[in-house]
Structures are given as structure tokens and as C-alpha cells.
Amino acid sequence: MARPAHLVLEDGSAYPGWAFGDGADAFGEVVFNTSMTGYQEMLTDPSYAGQIVVPTYPLIGNYGINARDFESRRAQVSGFVVREHCARPSHSLSSATLDEFLAEQGVTAIGGVDTRAVTRRLRTRGVMMGAIVVGAATDDALARLRERPRYDDTDFVPRVTTESPYGWDEPAAGSQAPAARRHIVVDDCGLKYNILRVLRSLGCEVTAVPAGTSAADALALRPDGVVMSPGPGDPELLDYAVETARGLAGRVPMLGICLGNQVLARAFGGRNFKLKFGHRGGNHPVRDNRTGRVHITAQNHGYAVDPDSLPADVEVSHVNLNDGTVEGLRHRSLPVMSIQYHSEASPGPRDNEYIFTEFIEMIDDDMDEGL
């Protein structure tokens, strides 16, 4: 039997619907994503830790859940809000319904919600804390919500990072795994598996290490390059990741992705600020300042680098054409580059996987100079 539920925002607005998945009350920062496909990748993206995600696409669950499209080992979202929940998926790879998956993962969802109204409110007033409450009065939900820690005050990285180092040998879908010619260490602040898949497909041995791994311990693995991964939360809370980045910069070529871009900015003396409602979706236009070319990118972040805080030896390499925010950085003398968007996408578009090729070319150039 369908269970009445509400999505309640901290400004007092409430949106009725029907609960599915786990069924326990859920709390988190409420954000929206504009991608038209890829709900399984969203659910398992560690960058959504601590957040209740609202897809703007109205039909969710229609192709079920499969073993191929996981971006981490489990569901990472705090809650899920959809317009229409499809309980009877149709796909050859589907092994479970969305409802079954969320129930098994302990994630509560709510369907039948006017997600367009929720999105308009978040765009107007900014992201805010919220709750999914099942069979409870909304006044009580607001009181409990005010007692919860705020998203901005919590370091979510320890919740999503790996507990110990591990290697990766699975290439991207449709690719072969060539002989490994370079060793890449990925600092896991909340990485997506597709980063590891793409690197392996490009002939790299890949080792993921826990967030908080020191620069000395990372260098002891003898990497040819280091990737600072995406992840959740406020980069201003991640002093340990910034310390690692500082210790690695100039000693090994580096690529930062999303949170990794913000961590590298801090490592060179920059600052970050929170966006009103963030960038989450698969249709964000970004200009490469070196070539003038515009790329359509996948994004998932709520913070951005303050360009005025950057030192003279760090240049802004990419800019968001919607709001002018920083989308990439390059160090003028060190082999360090970073992007704010997701070169690994998943869900797509896959237009920006070339960033990994540029990173490998940077590594090869650095190796040639060291001869």
C-alpha cells in the first residue's frame, strides 16, 4: 500500500507524495539535477553524500537497476525525490526495480512530487536543508530539521572514501585494457568508478588511496601522476586534502576533478565560495580559454573557486558560460591542471574524456624533461 509522505524544506514549504524505498525519514541538503538519464549513476555518485536529490526529468525508474552502472559501491544520496516513479522497468540488463534497490540500500524516496515547483523554489531561494517524512506532521519535521547539523558544517569525505588502497583493472565499457605503461594514483575523496575505468582504458595502472593519505605515502607508490578526485561537501573543510596536494605539487604531474579542482585552488592559496543552487546536470556549456572552443559538460558541484583569490602563477583555463564561474585551472610553470566539471561524465555527455589524454600527455612531457 502506498504510504503518504512529504518533502519539507527548511523555509516551511511542503510537497506531498508517496514514499517508496526504505521508508524511514530522511534529512539532507535538497538539490536538483537536470540530466535526462542516469539516475543510477546519480544515486551512487559519492558527491551526493548528505544530499536529497531531485531529478528534473519526470519519469524515473523506467529502466531499473543494473550491475554495470554503479559509480561507487553503494547508494550515496540521503534521499530521492521524483515526479513519476516507474515500478515496472523494461531493460535487458535490469536486475532490480528502483524501489527494491533503494529499500536494500536504506534510502527513502518520495514519488508523485511536483518536482518542477521544487526546482523553481530552489533556483529562486537557493538550495536548503530538507526532509522526507513518512506519515508525519510537517511541523514536527521542521522542528527535527532545525536540530540536524547543516550540510555546510559537515565533512562528508570520510564517509565515502575507501578504507584502504586498491587497484583497478576494469576498462570503460566497450574498451580493452591495454598493457599499463604509467601508474596513476587517485586520491579518493569520493571518486566515481568511471575515472578509474577511463584511466585503465588509456593504458594506466591505477591505484586508489584513501583521503588523508600523506604526500609522502602517495609518492612511495611511485606514481607517474596523481588525480585529486571529486567528492562531497565544502572544500574549505578539507585541510588534510589541501596539505596532501601541496606536498605533491611540483613533485608529480597532477589532475584535479571537481572537488579536486577546489582543493588544488586552496593548495595554491585560493578560496572557494558556495553557489546559490549549484551546477548539477549534463548540459553545462564551458569555454576552454586556450582554444575558444565550447564544450557541453556534466557537472555536480555546489561550490566554486574565487578567481580573484588565485595567485599570479595559476591561470583560469575554463569558464562556465552560464554564470562566468571558474571551470578549470592551470599552473603556469608546474605540471598541474584541473577542471570543475566531470571529464568522466557517467551519466554523459562523454565529450570531455579528452582531458585524461591531455593529462597523460602532460605526464609524458614531464617524463621526457626528467631524462
C-alpha positions in Angstrom: 0.0 0.0 0.0 1.3 3.5 -0.9 2.4 5.5 2.1 1.7 9.2 2.2 4.8 11.3 2.7 6.0 14.9 2.3 9.2 16.7 1.2 9.6 19.5 3.7 12.1 22.4 3.1 13.6 24.5 5.8 11.6 27.6 4.6 8.4 25.8 5.6 7.3 24.7 2.2 6.0 21.2 1.9 5.3 18.9 -1.1 3.1 15.9 -0.8 3.7 12.5 -2.4 4.1 8.8 -1.7 7.0 7.1 -0.1 9.0 4.2 -1.6 12.4 2.6 -0.9 13.4 2.3 2.7 10.6 4.3 4.3 12.5 5.9 7.2 12.6 9.7 7.5 15.5 11.2 5.6 17.3 14.5 6.0 19.8 16.4 3.9 20.5 19.4 1.6 18.0 19.4 -1.2 19.5 19.8 -4.7 18.3 19.3 -8.3 19.9 17.6 -11.3 18.9 18.4 -14.9 20.2 15.2 -16.6 17.6 13.3 -18.6 19.1 9.9 -17.9 21.5 8.3 -15.5 19.5 8.1 -12.2 21.6 5.0 -11.1 24.8 6.9 -11.6 23.4 9.9 -9.6 22.3 7.6 -6.8 25.7 6.0 -6.5 27.8 9.2 -7.0 29.7 10.0 -3.7 29.4 13.7 -4.4 25.8 13.5 -3.4 26.5 12.3 0.2 24.4 14.2 2.6 22.0 15.4 -0.1 18.4 14.8 -1.1 18.5 14.7 -4.9 15.6 15.9 -7.1 15.9 14.9 -10.8 14.1 17.4 -13.0 13.3 14.7 -15.6 9.8 13.5 -14.7 10.0 9.7 -15.3 12.4 7.8 -13.1 12.9 4.0 -12.7 11.8 3.0 -16.2 15.0 1.0 -16.9 15.5 -0.4 -13.5 18.9 -1.0 -11.8 21.8 -3.0 -13.4 25.2 -4.2 -12.3 27.1 -2.1 -14.9 26.1 1.5 -14.0 27.3 1.7 -10.4 29.7 4.7 -9.8 30.6 3.5 -6.2 30.0 0.5 -4.1 26.6 1.7 -2.7 23.9 4.4 -2.9 25.2 7.6 -1.6 22.3 10.0 -1.5 20.4 10.8 1.7 17.0 10.8 -0.2 15.5 10.8 -3.6 12.5 12.9 -4.9 10.8 12.1 -8.2 7.7 13.2 -10.2 6.7 9.8 -11.5 8.1 6.5 -10.1 8.1 3.7 -12.6 7.6 0.4 -10.7 7.7 -1.8 -13.8 11.1 -1.2 -15.6 11.9 -2.5 -19.0 15.5 -3.1 -19.9 17.5 -6.2 -20.8 20.1 -5.6 -18.1 17.7 -4.7 -15.3 18.2 -6.9 -12.2 16.1 -4.9 -9.7 13.5 -2.1 -9.6 14.4 1.3 -8.3 12.1 0.6 -5.2 13.9 -2.7 -4.5 17.3 -1.1 -4.8 16.6 1.8 -2.6 15.0 -0.4 0.1 18.0 -2.7 0.1 20.3 0.4 0.3 18.4 2.0 3.1 17.5 5.1 1.1 14.0 6.7 1.3 12.4 8.2 -1.8 9.2 10.0 -2.5 7.2 10.0 -5.7 4.3 12.0 -7.0 6.0 15.3 -6.1 5.7 18.4 -8.2 9.5 18.4 -8.9 9.1 21.5 -11.2 7.8 23.5 -8.3 10.6 22.3 -6.0 13.2 23.2 -8.6 11.8 26.6 -9.2 11.9 27.3 -5.4 15.5 26.1 -5.1 16.5 28.3 -8.1 14.8 31.3 -6.6 15.8 30.9 -2.9 18.9 28.7 -3.2 19.5 25.2 -2.0 18.3 24.5 1.5 18.1 21.7 4.1 15.1 19.5 3.8 13.5 16.3 5.0 11.4 13.4 3.6 8.9 12.5 6.3 6.6 9.5 6.0 3.2 9.7 7.8 4.3 12.6 10.0 3.2 16.2 10.6 5.2 18.7 8.7 5.6 21.0 11.8 7.3 18.1 13.6 9.6 17.6 10.6 10.6 21.3 10.7 11.5 21.1 14.4 13.6 18.0 13.8 15.2 19.5 10.7 16.4 22.5 12.7 18.1 20.2 15.2 20.2 18.5 12.5 23.7 19.6 11.5 23.8 21.7 8.4 25.3 20.4 5.2 27.9 23.1 5.1 29.3 22.3 8.5 29.9 18.6 7.8 32.9 16.8 6.3 31.4 14.0 4.3 34.6 12.8 2.7 35.4 10.2 5.5 32.0 8.6 4.8 32.7 8.0 1.1 36.4 7.4 0.8 38.0 3.9 0.5 39.2 2.4 3.8 42.4 1.0 2.2 44.3 1.3 -1.1 43.1 -0.8 -4.0 44.0 -1.4 -7.7 41.6 -1.3 -10.6 41.7 -3.3 -13.8 38.2 -2.8 -15.4 38.3 -0.7 -18.6 35.5 1.6 -19.8 32.5 -0.1 -21.5 33.4 -1.2 -25.0 37.2 -0.7 -24.4 40.1 -3.1 -23.9 42.6 -2.9 -21.1 45.9 -2.3 -22.8 49.2 -3.0 -21.1 49.9 -0.5 -18.4 52.6 2.0 -19.2 52.0 4.6 -16.5 51.0 4.4 -12.9 48.3 6.8 -11.7 47.4 7.3 -8.0 43.9 8.6 -7.4 43.3 10.4 -4.1 39.8 9.2 -3.2 37.7 12.0 -1.7 34.6 10.4 -3.3 35.7 9.2 -6.7 33.4 7.8 -9.4 34.4 4.4 -10.8 34.4 5.8 -14.3 37.5 7.8 -13.6 39.3 4.5 -12.9 37.7 2.9 -16.0 38.8 5.6 -18.4 42.4 5.7 -17.0 42.7 2.0 -17.3 41.4 2.1 -20.9 44.2 4.6 -21.7 46.9 2.2 -20.6 47.4 3.2 -17.0 47.9 1.1 -13.9 45.5 2.7 -11.3 45.7 2.7 -7.5 43.0 4.5 -5.4 44.1 5.6 -2.0 42.1 6.9 1.0 41.5 10.6 1.5 44.1 11.8 4.1 46.9 9.8 2.6 50.0 11.9 3.0 52.0 13.1 0.1 55.0 11.0 1.3 52.9 7.8 1.3 51.4 8.7 -2.1 54.9 9.3 -3.6 56.1 6.0 -2.0 53.8 4.2 -4.5 56.0 5.7 -7.3 53.2 7.3 -9.4 53.7 8.9 -12.7 50.8 11.1 -12.0 48.2 11.8 -9.3 44.5 12.6 -9.7 42.7 14.6 -6.9 39.2 13.2 -7.2 35.7 14.6 -7.0 33.8 14.3 -3.7 31.1 15.8 -1.5 30.9 18.9 0.7 32.7 22.2 1.3 36.3 22.2 0.2 37.1 24.8 2.9 36.8 21.9 5.4 39.4 19.7 3.8 42.7 20.9 5.2 44.1 17.4 5.1 43.5 17.1 1.3 44.9 20.5 0.8 48.1 19.5 2.7 48.5 16.4 0.5 48.0 18.4 -2.6 50.6 21.0 -1.5 53.1 18.2 -0.8 52.6 16.7 -4.3 52.5 19.8 -6.4 55.8 20.2 -8.3 56.9 16.6 -7.5 54.5 14.7 -9.8 52.0 15.8 -12.5 48.6 16.3 -11.1 45.0 16.5 -12.4 42.1 17.7 -10.2 38.5 17.0 -11.0 35.5 18.9 -9.4 36.3 18.9 -5.7 39.9 18.2 -6.7 39.9 21.5 -8.6 38.8 23.3 -5.5 41.4 21.5 -3.3 44.2 22.4 -5.7 43.0 26.1 -5.8 43.3 26.1 -2.0 46.7 24.4 -2.2 48.0 27.4 -4.2 46.4 30.0 -1.9 42.9 30.4 -3.4 39.5 30.3 -1.8 36.1 28.8 -2.7 32.5 30.0 -2.2 29.1 28.4 -2.2 26.9 28.8 -5.3 23.2 29.7 -4.9 21.9 26.4 -6.3 25.0 24.7 -7.8 25.6 23.1 -11.1 24.2 19.6 -11.4 23.3 18.1 -14.8 24.6 17.1 -18.2 24.2 20.3 -20.2 26.5 23.0 -18.9 28.5 25.0 -21.5 32.1 25.6 -20.7 34.6 27.6 -22.8 38.3 26.5 -23.0 40.1 29.8 -22.8 43.1 28.4 -24.6 41.2 27.4 -27.8 37.9 29.3 -27.5 36.1 26.0 -28.0 32.9 25.5 -26.1 32.2 22.0 -24.6 28.9 20.7 -23.2 29.8 19.2 -19.8 28.4 17.1 -17.0 28.6 18.8 -13.6 27.8 18.1 -10.0 29.1 20.7 -7.5 27.7 23.4 -5.1 30.9 25.4 -4.6 33.3 27.3 -7.0 36.7 28.8 -7.0 37.0 32.5 -6.4 39.1 33.7 -9.3 40.2 36.9 -7.5 41.8 34.8 -4.8 44.2 33.0 -7.1 47.9 33.8 -7.3 49.6 35.1 -10.4 51.1 31.7 -11.3 47.7 30.0 -11.6 45.5 30.8 -14.6 41.8 30.2 -15.2 41.8 27.8 -18.1 38.0 27.2 -18.4 34.9 29.3 -17.7 31.2 28.5 -17.3 29.2 30.3 -20.0 26.0 30.4 -17.9 27.4 32.3 -14.9 31.1 33.0 -15.6 32.4 30.8 -12.8 35.7 29.1 -12.9 35.7 25.7 -14.6 39.3 24.9 -14.8 42.8 25.9 -13.7 46.4 25.5 -14.9 49.6 26.3 -13.2 51.9 28.4 -15.3 55.1 26.5 -14.5 54.2 23.3 -12.8 52.6 20.2 -14.4 49.3 20.8 -12.6 45.8 21.1 -14.3 42.3 20.9 -13.0 38.7 21.1 -14.1 35.5 21.8 -12.2 33.3 19.7 -14.5 33.3 15.9 -14.9 35.6 14.6 -17.7 34.5 11.0 -16.8 30.8 12.1 -17.0 28.6 9.0 -16.4 25.9 9.9 -17.0 27.2 11.7 -20.1 27.9 13.5 -22.2 31.3 11.8 -22.9 32.6 14.8 -24.9 35.3 15.7 -22.3 37.2 12.4 -21.8 40.0 14.1 -23.8 41.0 15.7 -20.5 42.5 12.4 -19.5 44.5 12.2 -22.7 45.8 15.7 -22.0 46.8 14.7 -18.5 48.7 11.7 -19.9 50.5 13.9 -22.4 51.5 16.2 -19.5 52.9 13.1 -17.7 54.8 12.1 -20.8 56.2 15.6 -21.3 57.3 15.6 -17.6 59.0 12.2 -18.0 60.8 13.4 -21.1 62.1 16.5 -19.3 63.3 14.3 -16.5 65.5 12.2 -18.8 
